[in-house]
Amino acid sequence: MTDSAQTAERPSLDPPPGWANPLRDPRDRRLPRSAGPCGLVIFGVTGDLARKKLMPAVYDLANRGLLPPGFALVGFARRDWAKQDFAQIVHDAVKAHSRTPFRESVWKQLAEGFRFVPGSFDDDNAFDELARTIKELDETRGTNGNHAFYLSIPPSAFPVVCASNSTAPACPTSCPASGAGWSSRSRSGTT
Ligand SMILES: NC(=O)c1ccc[n+]([C@@H]2O[C@H](COP(=O)([O-])OP(=O)(O)OC[C@H]3O[C@@H](n4cnc5c(N)ncnc54)[C@H](OP(=O)(O)O)[C@@H]3O)[C@@H](O)[C@H]2O)c1
């Protein structure tokens, strides 16, 4: 199937002409805003949720101009992928599941911010490497300590990842390069 045939079957995210959001307060004059410099760390990036929902959603945001040019995406997982392998996985996930058309220029800009950190959740060295990666992104992409951490992993693994992430310097409170930023954690799954 060609790229254009694939994208043609997907529903558009744009509202039909003349449609107005009935829930929007007519006095609300805010414009849609794109995010400031930031990054997203996905734990469990090889999983079903990350491939089918999270990575395509990141691309859709970029495609709609809602991510900053220096946005960074860090994948953390057990397998020993090189950076280009990770980019290929994201590429395939985006092509298969994104809801907006694939645009090479958007993809190239986004892919420059991809990093992959191999390791399991009980591996302190992997969390040290994650911290180094975040520091490098703060310096080269200007993410400036602003990172969200998404736990796309089994609920039973939440405690060990949160504990490792708060004691290793991946945590913004203890990362020298990230002292001025914000951080946010989100998790999927039922507990
Ligand atoms: N899939 C959905 O549509 C969906 C919807 C709503 C909520 N959720 C929730 O989202 C979470 C993820 O679901 P999923 O379907 O994506 O699960 P999944 O396909 O089983 O993926 C789990 C991920 O966690 C990684 N992982 C597990 N144990 C690990 C360890 N010890 N060290 C490093 N990585 C480890 C796996 O890595 P490996 O590849 O190396 O095994 C994989 O990347 C779950 O809590 C689920 O309940 C999923």
The ligand as a Gaussian input file, in Angstrom:
#p B3LYP/6-31G(d) Opt

LIG

0 1
 N       -1.755000      -1.294000      24.986000
 C       -2.775000      -0.473000      25.246000
 O       -3.572000      -0.113000      24.357000
 C       -2.972000       0.063000      26.644000
 C       -4.114000       0.836000      26.927000
 C       -4.273000       1.390000      28.194000
 C       -3.330000       1.148000      29.178000
 N       -2.257000       0.356000      28.913000
 C       -1.262000       0.156000      29.978000
 O       -0.025000       0.660000      29.474000
 C        1.040000      -0.084000      30.036000
 C        1.864000      -0.679000      28.887000
 O        1.020000      -1.544000      28.134000
 P        1.495000      -2.261000      26.810000
 O        0.297000      -2.891000      26.204000
 O        2.310000      -1.330000      25.971000
 O        2.421000      -3.423000      27.417000
 P        3.567000      -4.255000      26.671000
 O        3.302000      -4.314000      25.208000
 O        3.700000      -5.541000      27.443000
 O        4.866000      -3.351000      26.905000
 C        5.478000      -3.253000      28.191000
 C        6.801000      -2.525000      28.028000
 O        7.471000      -2.533000      29.300000
 C        8.795000      -3.025000      29.082000
 N        9.264000      -3.732000      30.266000
 C        8.583000      -4.625000      31.025000
 N        9.375000      -5.052000      32.050000
 C       10.590000      -4.429000      31.889000
 C       11.824000      -4.432000      32.608000
 N       11.984000      -5.187000      33.722000
 N       12.846000      -3.641000      32.190000
 C       12.694000      -2.868000      31.074000
 N       11.545000      -2.816000      30.347000
 C       10.512000      -3.595000      30.753000
 C        8.688000      -3.957000      27.899000
 O        9.976000      -4.115000      27.346000
 P       10.370000      -5.404000      26.476000
 O        9.891000      -5.125000      25.087000
 O       11.855000      -5.456000      26.558000
 O        9.692000      -6.584000      27.106000
 C        7.722000      -3.178000      27.012000
 O        8.413000      -2.149000      26.315000
 C        0.429000      -1.169000      30.920000
 O        0.421000      -0.697000      32.251000
 C       -1.002000      -1.278000      30.392000
 O       -1.887000      -1.723000      31.395000
 C       -2.060000      -0.179000      27.660000

